[in-house]
Amino acid sequence: MLRSTAWWPHRRSWSALAGDRVKTDARDAAHLTRLLRLGEITAVTVPDAEVEAVRDLVRAREDARADLMRVRHRLSKLLLRQGRVYSGGRAWTTVHETWLRRQRFDDPHTTAAFDHHFDAVLSTTAARDRLDEQILTVAASPRWADPVDRLGCLRGVSALTGLALTVEISDWTRFTGSSIGAYVGLVPTEYSSGSSRVQGSITKAGNAHVRRLLIESAWHHRAVYRNPGPTMRARWAKVDPALKDRGHAGNRRLHQQWCRFNERKKPHVVANVAIARELAGWCWSLATLT
């Protein structure tokens, strides 16, 4: 029984000529030459060694955050199985840590398991804090201070987030305010044909680290925005008045968008993704403003 090779994902697509199964360096070079002549090749910026090193640093911090979340979950689930529920306020604070240190168990095996998980939480927290200190030092260095301070004009973009966005995006000028959302996978999928147009969930393409940072930062714009607080005023004092005004306009616009979504009874998670997509555009605007 004959089968069409177009149905198999490891085969060539229908865009290739039928029967064209030859791939050589010479043919690839000729194909690239035709694309270059047609203007279909986009130039990209190759990051230098320092940018790659700082990327490794911020990605190590991202790994530490994920590791800390896992060890905290293991400890909390162990306590839950033993009927120990913390009710003294927010978890993973100094008060919560004091409560954890007071926990005692009759069974020695349970005690050993608890000590293991608690030690993992403490060591992972210390590792994350050390990375945070290093990142703050790098963010304040002469090379990175200006782009980090620019992004810091927006709510929810701290020095840690600003440095991560800066090194992950690297060259902001290769995007526009509308195209950067697609680069980080914050635009909806679309299946359209003729007059039919169907949009689905976001594509989740591109850099997942940047996407997570933007989504987390977008939640900060849900709170009421009237007079900027001391933290935001301190950030604005580091930049030019034009950047301050752009950041103020972005903060006001993003909160207004939150209010519109709330009026339309939009689910908060869906609304926040839309805010994150627009936040990416405001970050691009601040990063490229001259």
Secondary structure, 3 states (H helix, E strand, C coil): CCCCHHHCCCCCCCCCCCCCCCCCHHHHHHHHHHHHHHCCCCCCCCCCHHHHHHHHHHHHHHHHHHHHHHHHHHHHHHHHHCCCCCCCCCCCCHHHHHHHHCCCCCCHHHHHHHHHHHHHHHHHHHHHHHHHHHHHHHHCCHHHHHHHHHHCCCCCCCHHHHHHHHHHHCCHHHCCCCCHHHHCCCCEEEEEECCEEEEEEECCCCCHHHHHHHHHHHHHHHCCCCCCCHHHHHHHCCCCHHHHHHHHHHHHHHHHHHHHHHHCCCCHHHHHHHHHHHHHHHHHHHHHCC
